[in-house]
Amino acid sequence: MKINRQFSPVAISLGILMSLALLIRVIFAFTFPNVLWPDEIFQTLEPAHRLTFGHGIIPWEFRDGIRSWVFPAVLASIMGITSCMGDGSHGYLAGVKIFLCLISLIPVVVAFFWGKRVDGLIAGAIAGAVCSVWFELIYFAPKAFNEVVAAHLLLPGVYLGTYIQDSPYQRRRLFFAGCLCGLALCLRIHLLPAIAFYLAYICRRDWQKKWLPMLLGIVAPVLLFGTVDGFTWSYPFQSFWLNIWVNAVEGKSSLYGVFPWYGYLWELVTSWIVAIIPITFLAIRGVRRSPILGWMAMIIIFSHSAIAHKEYRFIYPAVLMIIVLAGLGTADVILNLLPRWLVSKGTKRAVLICMLIWCCFSAVLPLFGITTHWRRYAGNLRAFQILSTEKNLCGVGFWGMHWSQTGGYAYLHQDVPLFMLENQRDFDKYQPNFNYLVAKNQGTLLSQQQDFTIEKCWESTCLYKRQKSCQVRNGYDFNQVIEQRGE
C-alpha cells in the first residue's frame, strides 16, 4: 500500500511535470544569459553581492532608500551558501539561477492542482504542462525581479484562499494564503488593488472566519518588511512610502520612459502575435472554471495601465494568471469536445498532444516577439563573468555601454575599480588604471588603441587585455561617479 501511495498517478504526473519544467528552465537560464532591464541586477543581485562580499555598485534607489533589503538579503544568503560551487562569480550566480528556477516551479504545481480540482487529473496535467513549457514563464524564471517572485508567491496564495470549503483547516489555510499575498504585496506594492479585490471576493462579509486570518497573514510579512526598513533605513516602512512618493508624486519613474494607457495591451499583442487569438479564447474558457484569476489579471493590467511608466515585467503576475487560465481552458476544450477519443487513447496521449501544440507556439513566438530578449547584453555578462576568475585583473574599463548594461560586481566579483569610457578623452584619462577592457565596435577601437589585444568576442562585444599593470588612481570611487551623475 505504501508503494502505491508513493507512486500514485498524481505523484507521477506532477513529478514528470516538475522535472521537465526545471530542466527546461535551468538549460535556458545557463544557455542564454541576458538582461531585460537593469533592475534584475542592480536592484537585487548587486545589493546582495554587497551584503555578502562587501562591495558593489550603489544605484540611486539604494542611496535614497526606496528599496527593501529583504529580497537582496535572501539572495545574499544563497550567494554565501553556493559561492563554493565555482570560482569567481560562477558558483553563486549558478546557485541564484537554480534557486529562482526552483521558485518558478510553484506556478506549475499550482496550475496542476488547480486543474485537477476543477476537472480532474487530466486537466491538472494539461494545465501544469502549459505552464511548464510556455516561453515567457521560462524566460522570466531565473530573473531576480521583484514582480516575478511576487507572481510566483501570489498564485499559490490565491489558490489556497479560493478552495477552502472542503478543508477542515480553513483558518490555517486562509492565514497562509494571506502570508503569501502579503509577501507578494511587499515585493510589489502595485499589486495592492488586485489583492484587495481578492480579499473582498474571498471573504465577503465573514469577518471572524475569513477576514481575520487573511488579514493577520498579510500583516505578518508587511510588519517584517517594515521592521527591516526601520533597521536598514531611516524609519519603518520607508521603502513603501518613499517609493510611491519619489516615483508617483515626483515622477522619477517617468524619466525612464512613458507610454500611453494601452501600452500593456499592445505589448501582449506584440508578444503573443497570432497566438493571442487562441490564448484569449482558451483563457476566457478557463475563466468559466476559475473566475477569480480572470478578475485579478484584468485588475493588474488596468491598474498598471494608469501608471505612465510601463515595463512588460510589471504585468508578469497577470501574464502568469492568463497562461494558467489558458491551460485550464485547453483542458476544458479537450474534455468537452473529445471525451470518446480520450477514453480510447488514454490520458498520456492527450497531455502529449497538448504539450506539442503549446511547445510549437512557445518555440516560434520568441523569434518574432519583442518582450523577451534572449541575448540582450549577453556578451557584457559573459565578459564580466570571465574576468571574475582573472588573477591579474587590476581594473576594468567598459566602452560603448552604460554601466547599467554590464553585470556589475555581481558578475565581476573582484574588488577592482570600474571605469565607464564614454569618449576618447575618458579613455586617455583612465587607460593607465585598467588592464582589461570590455567594448563594442571593436574595429574602431582597434585602429585607435594598439596597446590592447582581443581576448574573446561575443557578437558585438569584445574583451581586450593590456599586458601592463594598473596604476592606482587615488580618490577614485565609481559609486561617487554615478552619484554625481544622479544615477
N, C-alpha and C positions, 0 to 999 in steps of 0.2 A: 504493500500500500504506500509506503514512503517513497519508493521509486516512482510510482505512478503520479504521486503528487508533485514530486520534484520535476518531472518531465511531462507535465500536462500540456495540452495544445496551447494554452495561454502562455505558459512559460517558454515553450519552444518558439512560438511566433514572435513574442516580444524579444527573446534573446537574439533571434536572427536579425530582426529589425535594428536593434541597438548596435549589434556588431557591424552590420552593413553601414549604418549611419556614421558610426565612429570611424570606421575605416576610410570612408569617402572624405569625411571632414579632415582627418589627420593628413591624408595624402595631399589634398588640395592646399591645406594650410602650409605644408612644408615645400610644396612644388611651386606655389605661386605667392611668394611674399609681395605684398603691395600695401599701399596706403590710400584709403578712400578719402580720409580727412585727417589733418594733423592731430586732432584731438585724441585719436586712438593711441597715439604715442605720448604726446606731451601733456595730456590731462590725466593719464593713468599709468602707463609704463614708465615714463620718465620720473615722475614723483616717487613711484615705487622703487625705482633704482636708487634714487637719492636717499630714501629711507633705509634701504638695505646696505648700500655701499658708500654712502656719504657724499656723493657728488652727482650733479645733473643740471640740466638747463631748467631755469625757472621762468615760465611764461607769466604774462601779466595776471592771469586768473589766480595763480598761486601767490603772487605778490599782493594782490588786492584782497585775497581771502574769500573768493566766491565759489570755491570748490571744496567739497568734503574730502577728508583724508581717509575715510573708511574703506572705500574700494581700492585706492592705492595701497593701503596697509594690507589688505587681503592679498593683493598681487605681490607685495613685498615679501610676505611670508612664503609664497610659492617660489619666488626667486631665491630666497635664502635656502629653502629646502632642496631645490633642484639645481643649484649652481654647480654641484659636483658632477652633474651629468655630462659636462663637456667643458672644454677650455673657453676662455673669454666669455662672450655673451651667448655662445651656442647652447650651453646647458640650460640656463634659466629661461631663455626665450622658448626653447623647446618645451620646458615644463609649463610655462604660462599658456602656450598654444594648446597643449594637451588638456590642461585644466579647463580652459574655456570651451574646448570641443566637448569635454565631458558634460559641462553645464548645458551645452546646446542640445544634448540628448533629452533633456527634460520635455521639450515640446513633442518629441517623438513618442515618449512614454504617455504623456497626457493625451495626445491625439489617439493613440491606441486604445486607452481605456475609455475615452470619450465615445469613440466609435463603437466599442464593444458594448457600452451601456445603452446606447440608443438603438443599435441594430444588430448586435451580436458579434461574434468573433471575426467573421468575415469583414464586417465594416471596420472593426478595430484594426485589423491587419492592413486594410487598404488605406485608411486614414494615416496610420503610422508610416506606411510605405511612402505615401505622398510627401510627408514631412521629412522623410529620410533622404529623398533624392532631389528635392526642389533646390534650384541653384542659388537662390537668394539666402536660404537658410544655411546652405553650405558655405557661401561666401562670407556671411557675417559671423559664422560660428567661432573662428579664432580671434575675432577682433575685440579689443578691450574698450568697447564703447559702453557708457552707462546705460543708454537706451536699449542696447542689445541684451545685456544681462538683466535689465529691468523687465524686458519682454519675456525672457525665459523663466523669470520668477513669478510674473503676473499671471501667466496662463495656468499653472497649477493652482494658484490661489483662487482663480475664477472657477476652476473645476471642483475644488474641494467645497466651495460655498454653494455651488449650484445644485449638487446632488447630495442632500443631507437627509432626505425624507426617510430613507430606509436604514439610516445609520443609528446605532444605539449611543454613539458618542457625538451627538450633534454639536454641543457647545465646544467640545475639544476641536472638532473639525473646523468650526467657524473661527475659533481662535487662531489656529494655524493658517487658515485662509487669510485672516486679517494680517497676520505676520508677514506672509508673502506679499500681499498687496501693499503693506506698509514699506517693505524693503524696496519694492518697485517704485513706490512714490518717492522715497528718499533718493533713489538713484536718478529718477526723472520726475521732477516736481510737476512738469507739464501734463502728467497723466492724471492729475487731480480730478478734472471733470469726468473722465471715464470711470475712475474708481468710485467717485461719489455717486454716479448713476448706478454702478454695480451694487453699492451698499443699499441704496433705496430699492433696487429691483429685488434683491435677495431678502432683505429684512422686512420690508413693508412696514407694518405697524407693530411688529412683535419686538418690543423694546427689551424685554427681560431675556428671552431665549436666544435672540439673534443679534440685535444691535449691540448689546453689552459685550458679548465675547468677541464680536468682529471689531468693535472699536478698541477694546483692550489689546487685541492682536495688532492693530495698526499703530496704536500709540507706542507699543514696546520698541520697535525699530526706530520710530521717529525720535523717541527720547534718547536712544543710543546715539544716533547721528547728531542730535542736538548737544549731547554731553561731550562728544568728541570735538565738536566745534568749539565748545567752551574751553577745552584744554589746548586746542591747537590754534585757535584764532582769538579774537578779542572778546567775544561773548557767545553764549549758546545760540544755536540755530543761525549763525551768521551766514553760512554758505547758502541757506534757503533764501532769506530775505534780501541779502545783498546781491545775490544772483539776479533775482527778479528786478530789483531796483536798477542795477547797472545796465542790464540788457533791455528791459521793457521801458523803464522811465527815461534813463539817459540815452537809450538807443545804441548802446555799444555793439550789439549783435548786428545791427543794420550795416555797420561798416564792412561786414564780410559778405554782403550781397542781400538784395531784397528781390522778391518775386511776387507776382500777382496772386490773388486768392485761389486761383485754380491751379497753382503750381504743382501741388501734390497729385492732383488728378492727371495732369499732363505727364508727370514722371511715371505714374503707374502705367499709362498708355505706352510711353517710350520704353519701359522696362519689359512689359509683357507682350507688346506689339499685337500680333494676331491672336495670341493666346488669351488676351483679355476677354474675348467673347466667351470661350468655353469656361474660363475661370469664373467669370461673372455669373454665368448660368449655373454652374455647379455650386458656387458659394451661396447663391440665392436658394438653391435647393437644400443646401446644408443649413441655412437659416431656419428652415421649417423644422429641422431636428434640434437646433440649438440657437434660439433667437438672441440670447444674451451676447454671444460672440459677435453677431452682426451689429447689434446696437453699439457695443463698445468700440468696434472697429470704425464705425461711422463717426462716433464722438471724437475718437482720437484724431482722425483725419481732418474733420471740420474744425475742431478746436485748435489744431496746429495751423490750419489754413488761415486763421485770423492773425497769426504772427507773421510779420513781413519777412524775416529771415527764415529761409526754408532749406532743409537738407533732407535727402531721402531717408537717411538713417533715423531721423526723428520719428517717422511714422512706421518704423520697423515693427513695433508691437501690433499695429493694425494689419500690416502685411502678413505677419505670422498668423493672426486670427483668421484672415481671409483664406490663407492656404489650408488651415485646419478645416474651415468650413467647406472649402472645395474638396478636401479629402472625404468629409462626411457626405457631401453631395455626390461624389463619384460612387461611393458605396451604395447610396440610396438609389441611384440610377441603375446600377447593376442588379441589386436585389429586387427591384421592382420590374425591370424590363427583361431580365434574363434568368428568372428563377429555375426554369427547367434545365437550361444549359448548365447552371451551377450544380444542380443535382447530379447531372450525368458526368460532368467533367471534374468536379471537385473544387474545393476551396483554393488549393495551391495554384491551379490554372488561372483562376480569376485574379488572384493577387499578382501573379507574374505578368499577366497581360496589362493590368492597370499600371504596374511599375514601368513596363516597357513604354507605354504611351507617355506617361509623365516624364520618364527619362529622356525621351526624344525631345520634348519641349524644353526640358531643363538643360539639355546639351546644346540646343540650337539657339535659344534666346540670348544667352550671353554674347554670342557673336555679333548680334545686331543691337542689343540694348545698350543704354548709356549709364545706367545707375550702378553698375558694378564695373570695377576696373581691376582686372586680374593681374596686370603687370605694371600698374602705376607706381613709379618711383622704385621699382624692384632693384634696378642697378644701384641706386643710392643705398638701399638697405643692405644689399649683398656686400658692397664695398666697405661699409662701416663694420659689418659683422666680421669680415676678413681681417680688418685692422684690429679687431678686439684681441687677436692672438699674435699680433706682430710684436716681437720682443724689442725691436729697435725703434719703435714708434715714439716720437717726442713732440709731435704737433701735427694737426690735420687742417688743411685748408680745403674749402669747397668753392667751386667756381661754376657759375651758371645755374645756381639753385639757391632758393631761400633756405634758411636753417630749418624751417618747419617741414621741408621736403626731405630732410635727412632722417636717419634713425636716432639721432641724438645719442646721449650716453647710454641709453637703454640698449642700443646696438653696438656702440663703440666700446663701452665698458671702461676702457683705460682712462685714468685721470690725467689727460694731456689737454693742452689748450686747443680750442677751435677758432678758426679764422674764416669769416664769411667774406669772400672776394667778389665784389660787385663790378670792379673795373680794373684796368691795368695799374692804376695808381695804388689800389689796395694790394694788388699782387706784389708790386715792387716794395711796398712798405712792410709787408709781413712775410715775404719769402724767406728771410733768414730764420724765421721762428717755427717753421713746419717742414717736415721731410716727406710727408705724403699728401697727395692732392687728389680729391675726388671732383671730377669735372665733366661737363658736357661740351659738345662741339670740339672734339679733340684735334681736328685738323687745324683750326685757327690757333689753338693753344700750342700745338707742337711747333708751328712756324715761329712762335714768339719766345718760347721757353725751352732752350736746349738742355738745361740742367736736369730736366725731368724726363724720365723714360716710362713708357706704358708698361704696367704690370699685367692688367687684365681689363677687358671691356665687356659691358653688357648693353647691347643695343647702343643708345646714345650716351651712356655713362661710362667713363673710364677711370681707372685707378692708376695714378702716377707715383713714382718714387724718385727721391733725390738722395744721392749717396751721402751727402754731407749731413752732419748732425745739426741740431737746432740751437739757436741762441735764445737764451731766456729773455723774455720781454717783461721787465719789471713793471708791476702795477696793472698788468693787463688781466681783465676778467670778462669773459664772454657774456656772463649774466649782466654785468654793468653796461655792456654794449647794447644788448637788446632792451634793457630798461630805459636807456637814453632814447632809444627809438620808439618807445611806448609799446613794445611787442611782448 
